[in-house]
Amino acid sequence: MRIKISIRKRSVDHGRSRTTKGNRNHRHHHRFNSILTSNSTKIHHSSDFHSKNTDQVNTFHKKTKKTKLHQWMKKGCLIGFISSVLLTICIICALLFSRKSDSINKLILLRWNTTGTTIAGLTGQSGSNASQLNAPWDIALDSSNNFYVSDYYNHRVQKFIKDSSIGITVAGYGNGSSGTNLSALRNPLGIVLDENQNVYIADLTNQRIVCWSNGASVGSLIAGNGTIGNTSNLLDYPYGVTYDRNSKAIYSAEYYNYRVLRFSRNNSTGTLITGGNGLGLSSTQLYWPHAVHFDSFTNTVLVVNTGANNIVRSIVNSTEWTFVLGDLNGLSGNSSSELASPTDVTVDPMGNIYVVDRNNHRIQFFSMDSLINGTTIAGKGTVSGSNATLLKTPSSLTLDNQLNLYVVDRGNHRIQKFERY
């Protein structure tokens, strides 16, 4: 700006130093005017510059405002995004909770047809041919829903292909005779299958637990040796067996040793799980245990404490049990909360418990939400009989993957199936 002003002064001074003759005067005057015009133009341009500078400042402020607005918009979007994520998580949690609640409600409303269908054995008729059973005790299902039955007085284990009532002998002698060698059984009770359909058997009167590999004609010794004893490598009337698929261990419930032992794979010396302190009702004693069930979801063992009319639970590596259901003081009864000489127990994937209430001739269902009161889902309670709605001293049960119920109706020498609907 200073340069422009000095040029303007120089032009004026230069014009004043000249003579005022005719054309020269005119030329100088014209030049002066041109300079003025030129300078005027330059001054106008400087005004434009000032105007442009002002516009740039205004534009800068506008841009700044826009930038701030954009930043706030970004923050708003981020907050909105976080809020939407949190809201989505809340909705998902609500849906999951609702789904869980709906699942629980559906489980509470689980129902079975109270009329059973005979799928093995002849009602009220004991025998030793392939279509008959004689006081069957336990039942196990494989992955194809073929079922295996310990045929107590026929000293054998029978396999029934799904939808067939003709048994195939997979352990023991098919003709119903007993023996003490490893190709024979004497009064088998509890049975359990592993993932390869090998069957483990509580060979009661032989005081041992044996395994018959899938398709084998002779068994192998797992625990016991035929001699009654109470050391960790001997047994005294093993009634029930169960299997832990993770560790491959076998658990055995002994009637007269009042205990549950755990036998690790390839080890015939057992580890005490619970009991073993004589007959009694304390948390370190058992009272004529009949069956044992390994619950893989909780890594615990459910024990059917038959003489105490209750079900107890023992944590693996703990020798004390906790009370589950029945009567803590060992009293029997036929109310919804009582049992009378229970003989078997199982758990479904949701944690509901099913109990064979033998002397009440019924199967009791205990919801995972309340183990105080059971619901009778098979049999009519205190009433025994041989028709399709009644049971007679049932001894065992199992469930398939659809939660259809299979019951060993021992007093009627048959297996009953109760469809879930």
Helices and strands as residue ranges (DSSP letters): H 2-16, H 22-108, E 117-121, E 136-141, E 147-151, G 152-154, E 156-160, E 168-172, E 188-193, E 199-203, G 204-206, E 208-212, E 220-223, E 238-244, E 249-254, E 259-263, E 271-275, E 291-295, E 300-305, G 306-308, E 310-315, E 321-326, E 344-347, E 353-357, G 358-360, E 362-366, E 375-379, E 396-399, E 405-409, G 410-412, E 414-418
